[in-house]
Amino acid sequence: MAAIGKSAIYILFMCCLFVGGASGFSAFSNNEFPANWTRRNRLVVETHWPNSDRNHSNSSGLRESVFARVGRSGGNRPASKLASAKQRGYQYGYGGRRGRNTEIYDFNEMDRFGVPDWEIDNKFKYDEFRFVRVKYRSIGYSRFGAKWRIDYPDSDLNFSFRLQQLTSLKVNPDPIVLELTDEKILDYPFMYLIEPGDIALSDEEVLGMRRYLNNGGFIMVDDFWSDYEWYALEEQMKKVLPGKRYVELDLDHPIFSCVYDLKKKPQCPAIGNYERSGYTTDRPGDPTARDAHYRAYFDDNDRMCMIACHNTDLGDGWEREGESEFYFKRFSEKEAYPMGINIVVYAMTH
């Protein structure tokens, strides 16, 4: 079987928003939060880019461009010049809870709930990046239903939009959901799996994940807390990749600096837990949930095929970016989006 082709994705990255990596900058053109803002509003306020004369050296955390193999025919696609920061601008504020028990696989204008839509250039009709969420079997449920759908679909829509807006990656505006047993997963080199604390894969799902990872696929795992939930994932991975053991990634690993030079391992709490407790961990009473861990599995070719973002909830930073100015600036802007973009860039270039 042919390996999953990363060369089918156009990936010239030039990140433009979170200049300065973990230090970030003020995203607002003024210091006043709009008085008429509500959590249901997606489009809150028009903001502006930082001054174009800011130093864009590597020391600022910005990598001016990151190239990957692109195009189904092979070779490198020429870089398309992005508009300047002042020309592009961006809008702040997409996110907010909606009814979570509706499964959405195709997004129309109403389903997007205000998240902008865009057209894919015909030149990249079959080469765009598409965000794929994994639907998997688990023994537990959240108050929103099955755990695979936590933060769905808002986090997937927002992250896809930010990738399209803030990089020159060509992104499909409509994220999708696929099961591990679906042959179509082999068409997509990146997938996202959330809340594996009660994961219980069937034999067919184990085989599907193993096949996917061993043929060039990459899975980002997110939003699970404590040693108890880690062990649940680790036990499943012993079945998926027999004989393989995770590797704890140190901060000097390039995944923390390939685009944004992060000075610490990002830890993003769920917005409600942070508002209630003030802690950046969702479980302040559990000592095994206090520190963020980024753990990776590697295939037989020493290629990272999975990263597990443990004791952090990057997806909530994507989903809830429009609910609180403070949460956006503190967590979405400085933790969730920079780390998410780093992971996608690293996965697609290694």
N, C-alpha and C positions, 0 to 999 in steps of 0.2 A: 504494500500500500504506500502510495506517495505521502510524504510528510505534508503537514498543513503549511500552506505557502504564505509566509509573511510578505513575500515579494508581491503579493496581490494587493497590498495596501499602500497607498501613497502617504509617506510619513516624513515630510520635512517639517520639523518642529521649530518654531521660533516663538517662545513664550513672551507675552507682552504685559501681563497684569501684575503678578505678584513679584515685582522687582525687589530684590533684596532678600529673597527666600523667606526664612523664618521671621525676619524682622518686619517684612511687609511695609505697607504705607497706608495712609488714610485714603480710603476709596471715595470719600465724599467731597464734593466741591464746597460744602459748608458744614458747619458743625451741628446744624439743627436737624433733628429727625422729624419728618413731616407729621404734623399734628393729626392729619386725616388718615394716617397709615393704619391698616388693620391687617391681621394675620392672613386674611383671605386675599389681600392685594398681592399680585405677583410683580407688577411693575411699579416700583415705589418712587424712585427718583433718578433723574438722569445725572450721571456723574462724568468725570473727566479723567483723562490719563495724567500721570505725573509729568513733570516738565521733561521735554524731549532731550534736554541737555544733561540729564542725569547720567552719571558714569555707568555704562553698561559693560563693565569688565567682568571677567569670571569671578572676581572677588565679591561682586555684588550678588552672586547667586544665579545670575541669568546666563544661560548658555545661548549665544546668539543663534545658533542653528545646530540641530542634531539630525544627521542623515541616516536613512536606512535604505536597504534595497527596496526598490519600488517597481511596480508594473508587472503584469503577468508575462510580458515578453522578456523580462529580465533587464539588467542594466540599471542605471540611475536616472531618475527623472530630474530635469533641471529645476532649480528652485524658482518659485514664483515670488516676486517681491511683494511683501506685505505693505499695507499702508502704514504710515507713521502712527505713533501712539495718539497724537493729537487728532489725526484724521479719523481714527477708528472709534474711539470713545466706547463706553459700554453702559448698560443699564443694570442697576442693582435691584435685586429683590424678587427672586422666584423661590417658591417653597410654601409650605403650610400644609397642615393635615387635610386630607380629603377622606372620603369613605374608602377603606382599604380592601374591602372584600369583593370588589369587582375585578375580575381578571381582564386586563386590557392587552391585546396583542397587536392591534392596529390603532394608531393614534390619529384622530381627526382634530379639528380646531378646538372643539369643546373638550376633548379628552386632554389636550395639552394644557388646559387651564391657564393660558396666558404665556406659557413658555414659547418663545419665538420659533417659527418654522423657517426652513430655508430649502433651496433647491440644490441638488447635487449637479455639478457640471457634467455634461455628457461625456467629457473626456475621462471622468473618474466614475462613471456609472457603475462599474463592477469592481472598482478598486477602493471604495471608501471604507473607512473604519466603522464598524457597527458594534454598539454596546450590547452584549448578550448576558442576560441573567440566567443562572442555573436554577431550574426547578428540580428539587430533590426530595427524597423521602426522609421524614423525621418522625420521631415518636412524640415530640412535643409541639404545642401550639402556643402562639401569643394571643393577646386579646384582639389582634387584627387578623387572625387566621393562621395559616401555615407559615412557618418561620422563613421559608425561602422568599416570601413576598414582603418582608419588612422593608419599610421605606419606599416601596414600589407603588406607583411608577415614578413619583416625583424625583427621587434621587437619580434615576436612570436618565430621565429627560433633562434635568439640570446639568448633570455631568456631561452628557452628550453636547448640550448647548455650549457649555464653557470650553470644551475641547475645540469645538468649531470656531468659537469666538476668539479664544485667547492663543490659539496656535494655528499654524497653517496646515494642520491635519485635516484631510477631507473626511467629514463625519456624516454618517447617515442620521437624519434627525429623529428617526423612529427606532428606539431600542426594542429588542425582542426578548422573549423568554423561550428557552429550549430545555428539554430534558436530556439527561446524560445518555439516554438510550436512543436519542434521535440522531440519525445519520448526518443531519444538517450541521451538527456542531463542528464537523470536520471542515466546514467552510469558513469558520471563524477562529482566528488565532488567539483571541482573548475572551475570557468569560469571567463573570463576577458571581461569587457565591457568598451568601450572607447568613449569619446566625447559625453556625453549625454545632451549637452546644448540645443539640439533641439529634444530631444527624444519625441516620440508620439506613445506609445504602442497601438496596437489594443487590443480589448477585449480578443482575444485569447492569445496574448502575455502576457497580465496581468495575466491571469489564469495560463499560463505556468510558468511564473516566480514565482508566489505565490506557486504553487505546488512544484517547485524545491526548493525554500528556506525553505518551511515548512517540507520538507522531508530530510533535512540534507545538502542541497547544500550551496555553498558559492560563492558569486560574488564579485570580485574586480572591482571597478569603478575607472577610471583614466582619466586625461587630460580634465578638464573643468575648466573654470575660471569665476570669478565674481559672485555676488549674483544673477544676472539674470539667469545664467546657472544653479546655484544651485537650484533655485526655480523650474526650469523645471524638474529636477530630483525629487525633493521633491514632486511635484504634482503627478508625476507618482507613487511614492512609497506610497502615500496615497491610491491609488487604489490597489496596489499590497499587501500591508500589512495594511489594515484598522485599525485605532486606534493606530498604532505604530508611534513613533517619533524617529528621529535620536538622537544619543548621541555623543557629541563632546568628542573625546578621548584626554586625557591629556598625556603629555610626560611620565608620570610614568606608563602608561598602558603597560602590558607585550608585546604587539605587537611591541613596539619600542625597546625591549631588549631581546626578546626570543632567538635570535641568535646573532645579532649585537647590541651592546649597543649604540644606537644613542643618541647623546647629544642634538639634536634639531630635529624638524619635517622636514624631507627632502623636499626641494623644487627644482625641476629640470625643467628648462625652455627648450623650443624647441631650438635646436642649432642655427637656423637662427635668432630667436628673440634675443638670448643672444649675438650673434655676432654683431647684429645691434645696440642693446641698452646697453649692459653690465649689464642689470638687470636680477635677477633670477626669476622675474615674467614675463609672456608673455604680460601682459597689465599694464605697469608701470603708465599709466595715470588714471587707475581705482583704487581708494582706496580700493574697496572690493575685489580686486584680488592680493593684495600685500602679504598677509600672507597665508601660507599653512595650510590647515585644513584637519584633518582625522576624518571622521564622520562615525558612525557605526549604523546599524540596528540589532536588536536582535529579535529572535523568542520567542514563548511562554515559552520555556525552558531556556530563558536567554542565549542562545547560539548566538554568533555573526554570522550572516548569510550574512552580506554585509559590506564591508568597502568602503567608497567613498573618494578617494584621490583628494581633491579639491584644486585648485590653485597650481597645480603641474602637470608635464608631465613625469612620470616615464618611460612610453613607449618610449619616444624619447631618453631617456638615454640608453635604450636597443638597439633601432633601429640604432642609429647614433654613436655607440661607436667607429667605425672605421674611422670616418671622421676627427677627430681632436684629437691630443694627449692631448691638454689641456682639451677639453670637456670630454674625457674619464677619465682623472685623477680627474678632479674637480667634475663631475656630475655622470658619469656612475659608477665609482668605489666607490665613497663616498656617493652617494645619491640613485641612481636608483636601482642598484642591491642589496645593503644591505636591502633596504626597501622592495623590491619585494620578496626577500628570506624570510625576517621576516614574511611577510603576508602569504606566502604559508605555512611556518612551523606552524604558529599560526592556520591557517585555518584547517590544517590537523591534528592538535593535540588537538583540542578543540571541 
